Amino acid sequence: MQAEDMESSMESPNLEFEYGDTDSLTAELSELYSYTEEPEFALNRDYFEEDFKSHARGRRWTELTLKEQRSYVMRLLDALEVTDRDKRLKVARAILYLAQGVFDECDTEVDVLHWSRHNVFLLYDMGIFTALLELLSMEIDNNQACSSAVRKPAISLADSTELRVLLSIMYLMVETIRGQTEDDRPEWRTAREAFKNELGSPLYNGETFALLLFTMVTKFCSMNAPHFPMKKVLLLLWKTILFTLGGFEELQEMKVRGRECLRLPPLTEDSIKVVRAMRAASPPASAMELIEQQQQQKRGRRSRRPLVKQDSLDTYNERDPFKNDEEEDPEDTDSGIEGEVDPMDRDVIIQPPPPPPPLRPPTERVNFPKGLPWAPKVREKDIEQFLETSRNKFIGFTLGSDTDTLVGLPRPIHESVKTLKQHKYVSIAEVQIKKEDALQQCPMSLGEEEVAETPTEMLYLGMLPNLSQYVIALLKLLLAAAPTSKAKTDSINILADVLPEEMPITVLQSMKLGIDVNRHKEILVKAISALLLLLLKHFKLNHIYQFEIVSQHLVFANCIPLILKFFNQNIMSYISAKNSICVLDFAHCVVHEMPELTAESLEAGDSNQFCWRNLFSCINLLRILNKLTKWKHSRTMMLVVFKSAPILKRALKVKQAMMQLYVLKLLKIQTKYLGRQWRKSNMKTMSAIYQKVRHRLNDDWAYGNDIDARPWDFQAEECALRESIEKFNSRRYDKNKNGDFAPVDNCLQSVLGQRVELPEDFHYSYEMWLEREVFSEPIQWEGLLQQP
C-alpha cells in the first residue's frame, strides 16, 4: 500500500469535475451497452429495414410525415401482440432501432440524438411503454427461462436477449423523456409530466414500475434468475427513481417548500452552490515528499518555506492544511538560537516580515471568498445541554428544556446563549419527530394524520414489506462489483450480461473483454451508489423515520465496512482508470467508420484527466457514509473501530473539493476518539476540517473532553431507534389501526358463539388434546382468588 501511495502521490492536478444528478446524455446512453453487444446494433437495423421496406416503398424513415410514422408505429405495436416469441423479438428490435435514433440515416452523433428524441416521444405517445411493460412482466415470470438458466454452468449474453432488448427500449424512453431541452415542443412537456406521473403510480398489479425492478433485483440475488441483465435493470431503476422523485436540485426546492409549510426560517445558504464554489486543497504529503523535505531541512533551515504548496487555501491567507506534520524534524522543536520560529507564530514573537510582492493584481483578490464557507448551526438540543451544564455549575439545579430563563447565570453565559440562539437551526426532521411523539402520546385527541400521497410516500409504502431484502440485494451487488472484492465461488455472477457466448481467443479480444468487464463493474457501482443516495435523501425529506429504517437496514447489512473496504484501495488509480474504448461507445460506433483496434489503442484509453463515473461513485458512497453516521454516536464508533481514519486520509489525495469535503466531515466526527497523538500528528488535516466543514458552535470535536461521558452501547441505541421506527410504521401503515382502542366484546354468549376455523384433522385428535391439556393438568382454584 505504501508503494502504491508513493507512486500516486506526486502533485496531482485539480480535477475539473462538476457533480450533478447524471453525466452527459451521450455518456449515460453509451453506458447502457456493453462492448460485447456492439454487433447487435446492426442486427436491430436489419430487422427494422426488413420490415420497413414493405411499408415505406423506397423512402427513408426521416422522410416520412408524422402521420405516416404514427401509422407504422401502430403496425409495430400490433405485431408485438403475436404469440411467436421469435417474431416478437424481431419487432422489439425494430422498435429499439427507432429509439436508438435510426442511426443508419444519420451523419453525425447530434443527428442520432435528435432523431432518438423525436422517435422516443412518438413511441410513448403511441402507447409502446405500456405494451413493453406487459412483455417485461411475462419475461420476469418466465419460469422455463429461469430454470434453464439456473441449470447452466455458464451464462452469457444469449440467455438474456429478450430482456436486454425490452430494458434497453425502456431505459432510452425514461432517460430521453426525463431530460429537458429549451426547444422542447409543448406536447412533449405535457408528455413528460404524464410519463412521470405514470411511472410514480401503481401501473401493473398495483405496483409502481420501480417496485417491479426491485423485484427483479431480489430475484437475481436469490439465484432464482441468474440470467437477468443486472446492469440494465439497475440503470433503469436509478433513472426511474431520479425521474419520478426528482434530482438534487429538485430536492433543494422541496426542502425550501417544506420549511415554508412548517413555518421554519428559510435556509441561510444553498448547499449545492456552496459546495460548487469550493476549491480543492493539496493532498497530504507523501513519504517521498517528506524524505525530500527532511533532507532539504538538514541542508538549510531557510529552504523550508518555499516547499509549502500554493493552492486554493491562499484565498484564506492560510498555510496548506493537508501537508503532514507527522514526520517533522525533531530539530524544529528545539529552543536554540539557530532554530527557526514557526511562520504561524512569527508575528507574535518578532516583527512581521515585509509583505511579499503581490503575485496577481489586487483587484483580483477582492473577489475571493472571505472567511468560512458555511454559516454555523446550533440545535435546540445543544442550547439545552449548554444551559444544563451552566445551571449545574452556577446554581446547582436545572430547569429541563427551558432555554429562556437565565436568572442567576453570569453575564457571559447570557451572551453565549444569545449567540447560540442567533445561529439556531431547526431541521424538518426535528419537527417531524416532535409531531410523531405527540401523535403517539395523544392518538385519540389529535386524530388521524393526513398523509399526502406523494411519489416518495407511495414508493416507501410499496417497499416497506420487503425493504430489508431490497437493501441486502443492492449491497450484495455493490460488494460483487467493488474493485477490492475477491472472486468467490459462492458470490453472485454479475457478468451475465457482458460475457459473450464464445470466449475470446486472441490477446486483443481478451484485452477488450477485460476493459468491458471493468467498465461493467464501474457502471454497477455508479448506479447502486446513486440509487441508495437518492432513496436516503428523498425518504429523509418525506419523513425522518422512513430514512432511519433504510439507514438501519444498511447498517445491519454491513454497509459501513463495505464502503470502507471500497476505499481501501489506491483511490487515485480508481478515479483515473481508463476502462473505456471511445470508438466503441454509442453513438460514435454507429455513425463513424470503425478503425482497426490494436493493443496500443486499447491500452491508451481516452484522454480524460479522470473517469467521471468513478469520481461520481466515490462522492456518492462518502455521502451515504455521512448520512448513516451523522448524529449517531454508536455508528461513529464503528468508523473508529474499523480504523477508517488512515483509509479516509488517503482519499484526500484526490484534488476535488466536494470529495475532500465529505472525507473531512467523516474525519471530523471521529477526531475526538482518535486520541491526542493522532490530532497532534495531523494538525494540517485538523486545520482543513476547520476551514471547510460547517461549525457547530459548542461541538467539542477537536479536543474530546467529553469522551468518558459517552459509553458506546451500540445495541441500546439501535434498539431505541428501532422501537421508534416500529411505532411510527404501526401507527401510520398498520391496517388494524388503533388496535388498543378498538371496542371489546364482553358478552360471554356472543364470544362463545363465534365460529372458529379449525384444521380438518382437529376432530381426530380432539380427545387426546382434551386429555393432555385439560384433564391431566391440576387446576389451582385458589389461584383465581389471589390478587394479581
Stockholm file with secondary structure:
# STOCKHOLM 1.0

chainA/1-788         MQAEDMESSMESPNLEFEYGDTDSLTAELSELYSYTEEPEFALNRDYFEEDFKSHARGRRWTELTLKEQRSYVMRLLDALEVTDRDKRLKVARAILYLAQGVFDECDTEVDVLHWSRHNVFLLYDMGIFTALLELLSMEIDNNQACSSAVRKPAISLADSTELRVLLSIMYLMVETIRGQTEDDRPEWRTAREAFKNELGSPLYNGETFALLLFTMVTKFCSMNAPHFPMKKVLLLLWKTILFTLGGFEELQEMKVRGRECLRLPPLTEDSIKVVRAMRAASPPASAMELIEQQQQQKRGRRSRRPLVKQDSLDTYNERDPFKNDEEEDPEDTDSGIEGEVDPMDRDVIIQPPPPPPPLRPPTERVNFPKGLPWAPKVREKDIEQFLETSRNKFIGFTLGSDTDTLVGLPRPIHESVKTLKQHKYVSIAEVQIKKEDALQQCPMSLGEEEVAETPTEMLYLGMLPNLSQYVIALLKLLLAAAPTSKAKTDSINILADVLPEEMPITVLQSMKLGIDVNRHKEILVKAISALLLLLLKHFKLNHIYQFEIVSQHLVFANCIPLILKFFNQNIMSYISAKNSICVLDFAHCVVHEMPELTAESLEAGDSNQFCWRNLFSCINLLRILNKLTKWKHSRTMMLVVFKSAPILKRALKVKQAMMQLYVLKLLKIQTKYLGRQWRKSNMKTMSAIYQKVRHRLNDDWAYGNDIDARPWDFQAEECALRESIEKFNSRRYDKNKNGDFAPVDNCLQSVLGQRVELPEDFHYSYEMWLEREVFSEPIQWEGLLQQP
#=GR chainA/1-788 SS CHHHHHHHCSCCCCCCCCCCSSCCHHHHHHTTSCGGGTHHHHHHHHHHHHHHHHHHTTCCGGGSCHHHHHHHHHHHHHHTTCSCHHHHHHHHHHHHHHHTTCGGGCSSHHHHHHHHHHHHHHHHHTTHHHHHHHHHHHHHTCHHHHHHHHHCSSCCGGGGHHHHHHHHHHHHHHHHHHSCCTTCCHHHHHHHHHHHHHHHSCCBTTBCHHHHHHHHHHHHHTTSCTTSCHHHHHHHHHHHHHHHHCCHHHHHHHHHHHHHHTTCCCCSSCHHHHHHHCCCCCCCCCHHHHHHHHHHHHHCGGGSGGGSCCSGGGGGTCCCSSSCCTTCCGGGGCCSSSSCCCTTTHHHHSCCCCCCCCSSCHHHHTTSCCSCSSCCBBCHHHHHHHHHHHHHHHTSCCCTTCCSCCTTCCHHHHHHHHHHHHTBCCCHHHHHHHHHHHHHHCHHHHCCCCCCCCHHHHHHHHHGGGHHHHHHHHHHHHHHHCTTCCCCTTSCCTTTTTSCSSCCCSHHHHHHHHHHHHHHHHHHHHHHHHHHHHHHHHHHHHCHHHHHHHHHHHHHTTHHHHHHHHHSSCHHHHHTCCCCCGGGSTTHHHHSCCCCCCHHHHHHCCCCSSCHHHHHHHHHHHHHHHHHHTTCHHHHHHHHHTTHHHHHHHHTTSCCHHHHHHHHHHHHTTGGGSCHHHHHHTHHHHHHHHHHSCCBTTCCTTTCTTGGGCCCCHHHHHHHHHHHHHHHHHHHHCSSTTGGGSCCCCCHHHHHTSCCCCCGGGGTSHHHHHIIIIITSCCCHHHHHSCC
#=GC SS_cons         CHHHHHHHCSCCCCCCCCCCSSCCHHHHHHTTSCGGGTHHHHHHHHHHHHHHHHHHTTCCGGGSCHHHHHHHHHHHHHHTTCSCHHHHHHHHHHHHHHHTTCGGGCSSHHHHHHHHHHHHHHHHHTTHHHHHHHHHHHHHTCHHHHHHHHHCSSCCGGGGHHHHHHHHHHHHHHHHHHSCCTTCCHHHHHHHHHHHHHHHSCCBTTBCHHHHHHHHHHHHHTTSCTTSCHHHHHHHHHHHHHHHHCCHHHHHHHHHHHHHHTTCCCCSSCHHHHHHHCCCCCCCCCHHHHHHHHHHHHHCGGGSGGGSCCSGGGGGTCCCSSSCCTTCCGGGGCCSSSSCCCTTTHHHHSCCCCCCCCSSCHHHHTTSCCSCSSCCBBCHHHHHHHHHHHHHHHTSCCCTTCCSCCTTCCHHHHHHHHHHHHTBCCCHHHHHHHHHHHHHHCHHHHCCCCCCCCHHHHHHHHHGGGHHHHHHHHHHHHHHHCTTCCCCTTSCCTTTTTSCSSCCCSHHHHHHHHHHHHHHHHHHHHHHHHHHHHHHHHHHHHCHHHHHHHHHHHHHTTHHHHHHHHHSSCHHHHHTCCCCCGGGSTTHHHHSCCCCCCHHHHHHCCCCSSCHHHHHHHHHHHHHHHHHHTTCHHHHHHHHHTTHHHHHHHHTTSCCHHHHHHHHHHHHTTGGGSCHHHHHHTHHHHHHHHHHSCCBTTCCTTTCTTGGGCCCCHHHHHHHHHHHHHHHHHHHHCSSTTGGGSCCCCCHHHHHTSCCCCCGGGGTSHHHHHIIIIITSCCCHHHHHSCC
//
